[in-house]
Amino acid sequence: MTDTPISDEPAADAPAPEVQTPAPDATAQEAQPRASKQPRQPRPAFAVLERLFQLYPRMFGARFLPLKLGVYQELLALHPDEFKKEDLKVALGVHARSTRYLESVAAGHKRHDLNGNPVEDVAPEHVHHAIMEVFRRRQARSKEDLRPWVRSRLVQAIEASGLTREEYTERVNARDELSVAVLDEAFAELAEQAARREALRRAFEASGKSVAEFAEMYGMDPAVVKKTLSPRP
């Protein structure tokens, strides 16, 4: 499964901790038809989410984690008589589009199997698009400028990816003006950080002092100096 809307596989929103049943996010609620005067049965997707929570509380409970690839097919194979294909697909789609799920992807957590065990990394482009979607949702509700936040998260994501600027840019394929702008800002910040590290390295080598002595001379934390001087991965 991938991370809808940045994926081709379905995915469910959060069980509310106080009642321990899946509760749709605002997007899902808006998609529901207006309540009729007649009592209605729960929509199939949310009934599926409640059942998934009962079966796999580590993955569909209070804590959200990225799901492993292929989890849709795995659930169908494990529970052939439990879920209808379309209902499961829609339910997993609701899950993967929820803000809490996207936040877990944006945080760079690994994908997990149904028992909550980490199994693989999330692709850099999925992390990137999750960061941007979370940013857009938060910014829409906030009067505060959240660009510093998204820039910081993108810097972390780029560093974690281990990709060059060209490779990363090609993978994420940013096209809209906002995405391109914040990505450029993140790369500019990375360049500034690299320049500061290089300047510190040169100053340290020219000083002829130990890390502790150099840190004391410049009023810096020795641990920070040591980390800054360490080769980047």
N, C-alpha and C positions, 0 to 999 in steps of 0.2 A: 504494500500500500504506500502511496505517496501522500503528500500533505496538501490535500485539497484546501483552498483553490489552486494550490501549486502542484497538484498531482492528478493522476489519472485514476486513482482508486478512491473509493468511498471512505468515509470515516465518521462523532456523537457528542453531545455536549455533556456538561458536568453533572454528576449527581450532586445535589445540594447536600452539604455535610449534615445539616440538621435533620433531614428526613431520609437521607441516604437513598434517594431516587434521582434518576437523571432529570435535569432541568434545562430546557432550551435557553440559549442566549438570545439577545435582542434580535439578531438577524433571523433566527429560526422562528421567534415569536411573530415577527412581522410577516413571515411567510404563511402563517396559519390563517385560515379563513375566519371571518368574524363569527363570534359565538352565536348560535341559533337559540331559539327559545326552548328547543327540545334538547334533553340530555344527550350528550354524545359520548361514544366510547373513545378511549385514548387513541391518538393516531398511532398506526402500526410502528412507525419509526421510534417513537418514544417508549412504546412497549418493548421493543427490541433493546433499546438502551438500558431499560430497567433490568431486563434479563441478562444482558452482558455484564451489568454491574454485579448481579448475583453470582454469575459464573466466574468472573475475573475482576474481583474488587481491586486488585493491585493496578490494573490498567484502566478501569472505568469507574474508579472510586473518587475520593476527594482529591487525589493527586493525579495530575495528567502527565503522561510521558509519550514521546513519539513511538508509534507502533511500527513493528517490523514490516518490511516489504512482504507482500503476499498474505497478509493476515486475513483478508476477505476470503480468499480461497481456503485458507486453513480453517476458518470458522465454519464454512460450509461443509468441509470434509469431516470436522469433528462433531458437528451437530446437523446432520442431513435432514432430520425431522423436526428440528427446533425452529429454524428460520427460513422464511421465504427469501429467495435470492434478491428480489427488488427491495423488500423491506430492509434487509440487512445492508444492502448497498446504500440506501438512503440514510439509514441510521449512522453508518460509519461516515458518510459525507457530512452530516450534521456535526458529528464529533470533531472531524478534522477542520471544519470551518469555525469552530468555536474559538473565542479569544484565548481561553485558557490552554487549549491544545496548541495554538499557534505560538503562544508565549513559551511553551516548553520546547518547541522546535527552535524558536529564535534564541533561546538560551544556550543552544548547542548541545543539548542532551543527546545521548545515543538513542538509537531505536531499540525497543525492547520487545521481547516475545510476550505471549499472553500470560506467562507466570511472573512477569516483571523483571526478567533477566536481560541485561544489556547485550545486544548481539551485533550491532553494526553502527557506523557513523551515518548521520544524515548528510545527504549530498550538499555541498556548499551553496548551490543555487537555491535549494529548498530552505536552508537557514536564512539566506539573504532575503528571499521573498517573504518569509514569515516575519522577519524583522520589519520590513517595509509595511506589511499589512497591519501589524500591531501598532506601528508608529502612526499610520493613517487613522486607525480607530481611536487611539488615545488622543491624537491631535484634534480630532473632530469633537471631542468632549471637553477639551481643555483650552483655557485662554492663555496658558503658558506656552512659550515657544519650545517645542520638544526636539528641535533639530540637534542641539548638543547631545541629547540622549541617543538619538538614532545614529548620529555620527560615531559616538563612542562604541555602540554595539556593532556597527559595521567594521570599525577598526579591529575589534576583537575577532569578528567572523573572518575577516580577510587574513589576519595573522594565523588563525587556527586552520584555515584551509591549506596553507602552505603553497598557494598558487601565486604565480607572478601576476602583475597588474593585467597584462594582456590575457592570460588564461582565465583569471577571475572575471574580467569584464565580458569575455566571450561566454562563459558559463552562465552568468546571471542575466545577460542580454537585457540590460536596463534600457528602456526606450522613452518613457514619459519624462518630461522636463524635471520634475521633482526627484525622481529616482536617479537620473543622471547627475543632477546637481549635488545631492548628498553623497553619492558615491565618489565624485570628484573631491569633495571636501574630506572624505575619509582617507583617500589616497594622499591628499596634501598633508593631512595630519601625520600619516605614517612616514612621509618623507621628512617632515620636521623632526619626528622622533628619531629617525635614523641619523639625521644630521647632528642632533644633540648627543647621541651615543658616540658617534665618531669623534666629535669634539672632546668629549669626556675621555675617550680612550687615548687620544693623542696627548691630552694634558696629563693623564696618569702615567703614560710611558715616559714623557719628558721629565716628570717629577722625580723619578727614581725612588719613590717611596712605596711603602707597603699599602695595601688597601686601607687598613685601619688608619695609618698616618695621613694618607691622602684625604680620606673622609673627614678626619678631624681638621685638617687644614682648611677645607672648604665648608665645614659645618654640615656635613652630610651624614646620613645613616650608612654605616659600613655595609649593611646588608643590601641597601639600595645600590650602592656603588658596585658591589660584587655582581649583583644581578644585571646591572646595566652593562658591565664589562664582559659578561658572559656571551659567548657566540649565540646568535639568534638561530632557532631551529629552521 
